[in-house]
């Protein structure tokens, strides 16, 4: 126990000097403009939160096929790169630090969101339970198309190109989104991956896409500017695995060879417990991963300070609290009251519930 370390302690992350250990978690807000292009309102939103030790910008699709929701930003066109450059320039002018989360939703999409109305792509042709969010409202998920083995290198290339575009857009680093039931998570878990080729079957094979994508992204950025996010206890998007302790223990260990900037763990939340999750303790991964660990999932100031003091994590990411409190580090420093978030404005819309939460009066 080291009580001298808390959320307001500085931290060196790769080449970045973080003024505190408070991370803004990647938060899908569905407010990109036409063509999935970030714009000035998005820049204002992130600038308001530039006092975070690190901002991890929202999940951003690496290809048109990677999109699973309306109005989410991309990083695959010149216009999107220029839009993100608006954001990063503004954040850097306010002395902030910002990574981009690289995303492909896999089966969590719908033909309405796919080029030419095609089927979503996945490791195996297994439909998720639930509904997709489309521009015309909620529609039942469809059975996706299983990727052919020869197609998978193109998926890896989409991540590499997305990483390249993120570099051009002025980010400080990138995070590979391998969590929450999206494409890489679908490959990792045996509930969604029933392949018989080199990407299926054994844990080593199911982790192959994660490893190959991470290698590709590192080839652009260098390892000390690349993070990976996992959700070993997650049930989001109808994801499941018969032995997540073994699967994610292996994944954490497999990532050691890279010398990553960090491993970001989305821990079990109440919804996961309700859905019968096998909880994978973060300690199980920390024993296997030799590097910076970020934890996320229902933390407040007291819990955040405690997990850092215990040595169980190095940084703490906050999601919902950051939606409503753009000046979260200042509020924590002053033990000030927190704004209450409005869930009805989390997804889509304009300024309301996005850039209109007040900061503490100076």
Buried (B, 14 or more C-beta within 10 A) or exposed (E): EEEEBBBBBEBEBBEBEBBBBBBBBBBBBBBBBEEBBBBEBBBBBBBBBBBBBBBBBBBBBBBBBBBBBBBBBBBBBEBBBEBBBBBBEBBBEEEBBBBBBBBBBBBBBBBBBBEEEBBBBBBBEBBBEEEBBBEEEEBEBBBBBBBEEEEBEEBBBBBBBBBBBBBBBBBBBBBBBBBBBBBBBBBBBBBBBEBEBEBBBEBEBBBBBBBBBBBBBBEBBBBBBBBBBBBBBBBBBBBBBEEBBEBBBBBBBBBEEBBBBBBBBBBBBEEBEEEEBBBBBBEBBBEBBBBBBBBBBEBEBEBBBBBBBEEBBBBBBBBBBBBBBBBBBBBBBEEEEEBEBEEEBBBBBEEEBBBEBEBEEE
